[in-house]
Amino acid sequence: MSSLRTTGRAIVRPLLRFALTLFVASLIIFALMRAVPGNPARVALGVNATEEAVGKLSSELGLDRPLLTQYWEWVKGLFTGNFGQSLSSQQDITPLVLDRAQVTLILIGLAMLLALAGAIPVGMWLALRNRSRGADVVSAGTQLGIAVPSFLLGIILVAIFAVHLGWLPANGWVPPNQGAGEFIRHLILPVIALAVVQGAMLTRYVRSAVLDVLHQDYIRTARALGQSPWEALKRHGLRNAALPVLTVAGVQLTTMVVGAVVIESVFVIPGIGSMLLDAVSVRDLTTVQTLVMLLVAFALVVNALTDVAYRFIDPRITAGEK
C-alpha cells in the first residue's frame, strides 16, 4: 500500500506541476499577444481597409468578444484540435500546423539521435582516455563544435557538399511518401548542421559525468579487484553517469526547437520554425499565439518525460519521497 501511494504521488505531482505551468504559460502568452499595439483585423486587411470591413473581420474572428471569452475559446480549441483561423489568410490553421509539426519533429528527432549516437561513445572514450594526446585533440574539436553556430555550419555544408561537390541538394523538403531516397538526401545536411553543436555539447557533459563516476570510491574498489576502467564503469557506474546526461539531453531537445527555426530558414524547410517566422513577419497574432503555446507545451512534455525517466533510472528519488 505504501509503495502504491508513493508511486501515485510520483505520478500526480509532476502532472499537477505540468498542468499549472501550462496554465500560467497560456495566460502569459495570451496577455502578451493582446498587449501588442494595433487592431489585428486592421493589420490583416491593411491600412486602406474601411471601418466596416475591419469590424466585420473582427466579429468573424471573435476579436470583439470579452477577453475572458477569447481566452476560453482559444484554450478550448487547443485541447480539441481547433487552433483557430489565420488573421492573414482567414483559413483554418490546424491542418497546416499539424503538417509543419511533423516536419519539425522529424528534423529535431533525427538530429537528437545523431547527436546522442556520437556524443555518448565519444564522451565515454574521452573520459577513459583522459589527458591522452588523442583525447586532447578530440576535446578541442568539441570546443570548436560548440563555438560554431548551427546556421553558419549549415551555410558551410551547403557551400561544400551542395554547391562545390554537388553531392546533396542545397535546400528543400521531400515528404517520405514521395521517395525515401530523396527524403533522406534532403535531410542529411540540415540534420548534421543541427546535430553537430548539440552533439559537441553533449560530448562534454558525457565526458564530465563519466570522469566524475570514475573517481568514485566504488569504482576504485572495482579497479582494485582487477577490473579494467571500462569493466568497472560498465558494471557499476553507467547508471549514475546517465543521470546528468539525461537532464542535459532533455534540455537540449527543447533548445533544438529554437535551432530548428534557424535551420529551417537556411535550408527552406517547411516546418514550425519557418511558419512562426512567416506569421511574425505579417503580424498574424492568432498563428503566433498558437505556435508559441504548442512549443511551450512541447518543452513541458519533454521536461516531464525527462523527470519520469530520471526517477526510473534513480529509484532513490522516489524512495526519498516516501
Helices and strands as residue ranges (DSSP letters): H 2-35, H 40-45, H 51-61, H 67-80, H 94-128, H 133-147, H 150-157, I 158-164, G 176-178, H 180-214, H 217-224, H 229-232, I 233-237, H 238-266, H 272-281, H 285-313, H 315-320
